Amino acid sequence: MANLITITQGSGKVSKKDNPDWNLTTENPVIYNEALFDAGTEGMNIIKLSSRIPPNTNVIKKKINFINLYEGHELKVVESREYATEKGQKAVAGLGWMLSNDNAGYFIEIQGKSEKEVAYSIQLTLEKFRANKIKQYPYLDMVIESVECNSDNEPVCALVQAVY
């Protein structure tokens, strides 16, 4: 029986104007929670994994919605997230992966401030990683999520998760 990993993504922002007492700085859990909600994984106990994809795994790109369905259950993920706090700045999170012919592989997580930069870094990293392996990994793919900070009072978070 094949394993299944679902790639989901989301973004979040919180207005300091509406919440003047909150310390809305980089990596604020409220902003992260908003991104989890958008990705469909809010309310879960997130367990972060390293980068391995087991053999016989199908990786699909699909926004999921576990909200209120499995509240409080453990959810194993490989995760990429990035924050932006200044007006005009982007938060870009990327997750790339490579698979062998037996559908085993690796994830890599890259964050940055532009989609082009993150996509280039993912591609370059996967190609270098692949070159150092004895096993062949012919399949490369990626998902990128980005969100722009429109105000100094509205920090943002971009999130991509590989849900096991």
C-alpha positions in Angstrom: 0.0 0.0 0.0 1.3 3.4 -1.0 2.1 6.2 1.5 0.5 9.6 0.9 2.0 13.0 1.7 -0.1 16.1 0.9 1.5 19.5 0.3 -0.6 22.3 1.6 0.1 26.0 1.9 -1.3 29.2 3.4 -0.5 32.6 4.6 -1.5 34.7 7.6 -1.5 38.3 8.8 -2.7 40.1 11.9 -3.4 43.8 12.3 -1.8 45.5 15.2 -4.4 48.2 14.8 -7.1 45.7 15.8 -4.9 44.2 18.5 -2.8 47.1 20.0 -1.6 45.1 23.0 -0.1 42.2 21.0 3.6 42.1 20.3 3.4 41.4 16.6 7.0 40.8 15.7 8.7 38.1 13.6 7.6 34.6 14.5 4.6 35.7 16.5 2.5 32.6 17.2 -0.7 34.5 16.3 0.5 35.2 12.8 1.7 31.6 12.4 -1.7 30.3 13.7 -3.4 32.4 10.9 -1.2 30.7 8.3 -2.0 27.3 9.8 -5.7 28.1 9.5 -5.3 29.1 5.9 -3.3 25.9 5.2 -6.0 23.8 6.9 -3.9 22.5 9.7 -4.8 24.9 12.6 -5.8 23.2 15.8 -3.5 20.2 15.3 -0.4 19.3 17.4 2.3 19.9 14.8 5.2 17.5 15.0 8.1 18.6 12.7 10.0 16.0 10.8 13.3 16.0 9.0 13.5 15.6 5.3 13.1 11.9 4.4 10.3 10.6 2.2 9.8 6.9 2.6 9.7 4.5 -0.4 6.4 3.9 -2.2 5.1 7.4 -1.4 2.7 9.5 -3.5 3.2 13.3 -3.0 0.2 15.4 -4.0 -0.4 19.1 -4.0 -3.7 19.9 -2.4 -5.0 22.3 0.1 -6.4 20.3 3.0 -8.9 21.1 5.7 -8.4 19.3 9.0 -9.8 22.3 11.0 -12.2 21.0 13.7 -12.0 17.5 12.2 -9.0 16.2 14.1 -8.6 19.0 16.7 -5.7 18.3 19.0 -4.5 15.2 17.2 -0.8 14.9 16.2 0.1 15.9 12.6 3.5 15.1 11.3 4.9 17.7 8.8 8.0 19.0 7.1 7.5 22.7 7.1 8.8 25.9 5.6 7.7 29.2 6.9 8.8 32.8 6.6 7.8 36.1 8.1 7.8 39.8 7.0 7.2 42.8 9.2 8.0 45.8 7.1 5.7 47.4 4.5 6.5 46.2 1.0 8.5 43.2 2.2 7.5 39.7 1.1 7.5 36.5 3.1 8.3 33.6 0.9 8.3 30.0 2.0 9.2 27.1 -0.3 9.3 23.4 -0.1 11.1 21.3 -2.7 11.4 17.6 -3.1 13.1 14.9 -5.2 11.8 11.4 -5.7 13.5 8.2 -6.9 11.9 5.6 -9.2 10.6 3.8 -6.1 9.1 7.1 -4.8 11.5 7.6 -1.9 13.2 10.9 -1.5 14.0 14.1 0.3 12.3 17.4 1.1 14.2 20.7 1.5 12.8 23.9 3.0 13.9 27.3 1.8 12.8 30.7 2.9 13.4 34.2 1.5 12.0 37.5 0.4 11.3 36.8 -3.3 9.7 34.0 -5.2 12.5 34.0 -7.8 15.2 33.7 -5.1 13.4 30.9 -3.3 12.7 28.9 -6.5 16.3 29.3 -7.6 17.6 28.2 -4.2 15.3 25.1 -4.2 16.3 24.1 -7.7 20.0 24.6 -7.1 19.9 22.8 -3.7 18.0 19.8 -5.1 20.3 19.5 -8.1 23.4 19.6 -5.8 21.9 17.2 -3.4 20.9 14.8 -6.2 24.4 14.9 -7.6 25.9 13.6 -4.3 23.6 10.6 -4.1 24.3 7.1 -5.5 20.6 6.5 -6.0 19.0 8.3 -9.0 16.3 10.9 -8.2 14.8 11.9 -11.6 11.7 13.7 -10.2 12.0 17.3 -8.8 9.2 19.5 -7.8 8.4 22.5 -5.5 5.6 24.6 -4.0 6.1 28.2 -3.0 3.8 30.4 -0.9 4.3 34.2 -0.7 2.5 37.1 1.0 3.4 40.8 1.0 3.3 42.9 4.1 1.1 45.8 3.2 1.6 47.9 6.3 4.1 48.1 9.2 1.2 47.3 11.4 0.3 44.0 9.7 3.1 41.4 9.9 2.7 38.3 7.7 3.6 34.7 7.6 4.0 32.4 4.5 3.7 28.6 5.1 4.2 25.4 3.1 3.7 22.0 4.8 4.2 18.4 3.7 1.6 16.6 5.7 2.3 12.9 6.5 
